[in-house]
Amino acid sequence: MKGRSVFAEERQKAIVDRVREFGSVTVEELAEAFGVSAPTIRADLALLESRGLLVRVHGGAIRLDGTLYEPSHDDRRVIRRREKQAIARAAAELVQNGETVLLDAGTTTLELAYQLRTKRALTVVTNSLANAMVLMESGTAEVIMVGGQLQRRRRAALGPLAVRFLDGFRVDRAFLGFNGVDPEGGLTVVDFDAAEVKRRMMAIAGHRIVIADSDKIGRVAFASAAPICEAHLLITDSGAPQHVLEQIRERGVEVTVVETGT
């Protein structure tokens, strides 16, 4: 029993070292590397997450750093809020009365939901509880809530049920946020469930608009949702690296840069 406990501690330390070195790991590769079962690895990851050493995602874990870790919905909402509000105002100008639009779950799309309250006869499809509540209270839009498994951190419906639900829709425009927007790395997020849902959202939209503050530009997160060329338009703020924006334009994506003022 004692030897088994020591081995567990050594294995968990090695897992943390791998996550810190490579940025991400999968349950499958860890189980093979250490010669233990997948449930044992999942238990290790749960313990390490409880100690603040990594973040579990679907099928594995990622490290806690500025590139890959996603704070809670409430924490994210106060980060770079002025930039997100400016981006949301520019995005709202694209929406015409009577359109059908899709809003992804995220704090920038939540700011957009507030902006859309002045529109008339909109139909809004969203997987975000926060977006749905804002638009329902306004009384100016018909709101269709995507079904699926609710993820507490994002306050959003994700998973296979959400993907299947989206198959029945076609929308005029989709507004989506990502943890990473990079010319080479593409449009990326921190876990596979979110990536699958965003991928399907893009597939059902006539006009695909990425709304992302400058902190996301040039970054690459854990799970790929789509190559950058799948977006039609990127709206970001003036803090984004200009050379990265030029590379994104070279891949056929229109880029709008908004000023946030002082």
C-alpha positions in Angstrom: 0.0 0.0 0.0 2.8 2.4 0.9 4.7 1.7 -2.3 1.5 2.2 -4.3 1.0 5.6 -2.6 4.6 6.7 -3.4 4.2 5.6 -7.0 0.9 7.6 -7.3 2.7 10.8 -6.0 5.5 10.3 -8.4 3.1 9.8 -11.3 1.1 12.9 -10.4 4.3 15.0 -10.2 5.3 13.7 -13.6 1.9 14.6 -15.0 2.3 18.2 -13.7 5.7 18.3 -15.3 4.3 17.1 -18.7 1.5 19.6 -18.6 3.9 22.5 -17.8 6.3 21.5 -20.5 3.9 20.7 -23.4 0.8 22.8 -22.5 -1.6 19.9 -22.8 -1.9 16.2 -22.2 -4.5 13.5 -23.0 -5.8 10.8 -20.7 -5.0 8.2 -23.3 -1.3 9.2 -23.6 -0.9 9.4 -19.9 -2.5 6.0 -19.3 -0.1 4.5 -21.8 3.0 6.3 -20.5 2.4 5.2 -16.9 0.9 1.8 -17.5 -2.3 2.5 -15.5 -6.0 2.7 -16.4 -7.8 5.7 -17.8 -10.0 6.0 -14.6 -6.8 6.2 -12.6 -5.5 9.0 -14.7 -8.8 10.9 -14.5 -8.6 10.6 -10.7 -5.1 12.0 -10.8 -6.2 14.9 -13.0 -9.2 15.7 -10.7 -6.8 15.8 -7.7 -4.3 18.0 -9.4 -7.0 20.4 -10.6 -8.3 20.6 -7.0 -4.8 21.7 -6.0 -4.7 24.4 -8.7 -1.9 22.7 -10.7 -3.8 22.2 -14.0 -7.2 22.5 -15.6 -9.1 19.5 -16.8 -10.7 19.5 -20.2 -12.6 16.9 -22.2 -10.2 14.0 -22.8 -7.2 15.5 -20.9 -5.8 18.5 -19.2 -4.1 21.9 -20.0 -1.7 24.0 -18.0 -2.6 27.1 -16.1 -1.2 30.0 -18.0 -2.4 33.1 -19.9 -2.5 31.4 -23.2 -4.7 28.4 -22.5 -6.5 28.8 -19.2 -10.0 30.2 -19.3 -11.3 32.0 -16.2 -14.9 31.7 -15.2 -17.6 33.7 -17.0 -17.9 36.3 -14.2 -14.1 36.8 -14.1 -13.8 37.1 -17.9 -16.6 39.7 -18.0 -14.6 42.3 -16.2 -11.4 41.7 -18.2 -10.9 44.1 -21.1 -14.5 45.2 -20.9 -14.1 48.5 -22.6 -12.5 46.7 -25.6 -15.3 44.1 -25.7 -18.0 46.8 -25.6 -16.4 48.7 -28.5 -16.2 45.5 -30.5 -19.8 44.7 -29.7 -21.0 48.1 -30.9 -19.3 47.6 -34.2 -20.7 44.1 -34.5 -24.3 45.3 -33.8 -24.1 47.7 -36.7 -23.9 44.7 -39.1 -27.3 43.3 -37.9 -30.4 44.3 -39.7 -33.9 44.2 -38.3 -35.7 40.9 -39.1 -32.5 38.8 -39.4 -31.8 35.5 -37.8 -28.5 35.6 -35.9 -26.5 33.2 -33.8 -24.6 34.3 -30.7 -21.9 32.1 -29.3 -21.4 31.8 -25.5 -18.8 34.4 -24.3 -18.4 37.7 -22.6 -17.9 39.6 -25.9 -21.1 38.1 -27.3 -22.9 39.0 -24.1 -21.9 42.7 -24.7 -23.3 42.2 -28.2 -26.6 40.8 -26.8 -27.0 44.1 -24.9 -26.4 46.1 -28.1 -29.0 44.0 -30.0 -31.8 45.0 -27.7 -32.4 48.1 -29.9 -33.1 45.9 -33.0 -36.5 44.7 -34.0 -38.0 41.4 -35.1 -34.7 39.5 -34.6 -34.5 35.7 -34.1 -31.5 34.9 -32.0 -30.1 31.4 -31.6 -27.7 31.0 -28.7 -26.2 28.4 -26.4 -25.6 31.0 -23.7 -27.9 31.3 -20.7 -26.7 34.9 -20.1 -27.3 36.0 -23.7 -30.8 34.4 -23.7 -31.8 36.2 -20.5 -30.6 39.6 -21.7 -32.5 39.3 -25.0 -35.7 37.8 -23.4 -35.9 40.7 -20.9 -35.7 43.2 -23.8 -38.8 41.7 -25.5 -37.5 42.7 -28.9 -36.2 39.3 -30.1 -37.4 35.8 -30.4 -34.9 33.7 -28.6 -34.1 30.0 -29.4 -32.0 28.4 -26.7 -29.7 25.6 -27.9 -30.1 22.4 -25.9 -27.3 20.3 -24.5 -25.2 19.7 -21.3 -24.8 22.9 -19.4 -21.2 23.8 -18.5 -21.1 25.8 -15.3 -17.9 27.7 -16.0 -19.2 29.0 -19.3 -23.0 29.0 -18.4 -23.5 27.5 -21.8 -24.9 24.4 -23.5 -22.2 22.2 -25.0 -21.6 18.6 -26.0 -23.1 16.2 -28.6 -26.7 17.2 -27.9 -25.9 20.9 -28.6 -24.2 19.9 -31.9 -27.2 17.9 -33.0 -29.6 20.6 -32.0 -27.8 23.1 -34.3 -28.1 20.8 -37.3 -31.7 21.9 -37.7 -30.9 25.6 -38.2 -29.6 28.1 -40.8 -28.8 31.6 -39.7 -27.9 34.9 -41.5 -25.0 35.7 -39.3 -23.0 34.0 -36.6 -21.0 35.9 -34.0 -18.3 33.8 -32.3 -15.5 34.2 -29.8 -12.4 32.2 -29.4 -9.5 31.9 -26.9 -7.0 32.0 -29.8 -7.1 33.7 -33.2 -4.0 33.1 -35.2 -3.2 33.0 -38.9 -1.4 29.7 -38.6 -3.1 28.1 -35.6 -6.5 29.2 -36.7 -9.5 29.6 -34.4 -8.9 27.7 -31.2 -10.5 27.2 -27.7 -9.6 25.4 -24.5 -11.6 22.2 -24.9 -12.9 19.9 -27.5 -16.6 20.2 -26.5 -16.5 24.0 -27.2 -14.6 23.4 -30.4 -17.2 21.0 -31.8 -20.1 23.4 -31.0 -18.3 26.4 -32.6 -17.4 24.3 -35.6 -21.1 23.5 -36.2 -22.2 27.1 -35.5 -19.9 28.2 -38.3 -21.2 25.6 -40.7 -24.8 26.8 -40.4 -24.1 30.5 -40.8 -24.2 32.5 -44.0 -21.9 35.2 -42.6 -19.3 34.1 -40.0 -18.0 36.9 -37.8 -15.3 36.4 -35.2 -15.4 39.0 -32.3 -12.2 38.9 -30.2 -10.3 41.5 -28.2 -6.7 42.0 -29.0 -5.5 39.7 -26.1 -6.7 36.8 -28.2 -5.0 37.8 -31.4 -1.8 35.7 -32.2 -2.6 33.1 -29.6 -3.3 29.4 -30.0 -5.3 27.4 -27.5 -5.7 23.7 -27.0 -8.5 22.6 -29.3 -8.9 23.7 -33.0 -12.4 24.7 -34.1 -11.5 25.9 -37.7 -8.8 27.4 -39.9 -8.7 31.1 -39.9 -10.0 31.3 -43.5 -13.3 29.9 -42.4 -14.1 33.3 -40.9 -15.5 36.0 -43.2 -14.8 38.9 -40.8 -12.7 39.5 -37.7 -13.6 42.5 -35.4 -11.0 43.3 -32.8 -9.5 46.4 -31.0 -6.6 48.6 -31.8 -4.3 46.8 -29.3 -4.0 43.8 -31.7 -0.5 43.2 -33.3 -0.7 44.7 -36.7 1.6 42.2 -38.4 -0.7 39.4 -37.2 -3.7 41.2 -38.5 -2.0 41.6 -41.9 -1.3 37.9 -42.0 -5.0 37.2 -41.3 -6.0 39.5 -44.1 -3.7 37.7 -46.4 -5.7 34.6 -45.8 -8.8 36.2 -47.1 -10.4 37.4 -43.9 -11.7 40.9 -43.7 -10.5 42.7 -40.5 -12.2 45.6 -38.7 -10.2 47.4 -36.0 -12.2 49.5 -33.5 -10.8 52.3 -31.3 -11.5 52.1 -27.6 -10.6 55.6 -26.6 -8.9 56.5 -23.4 
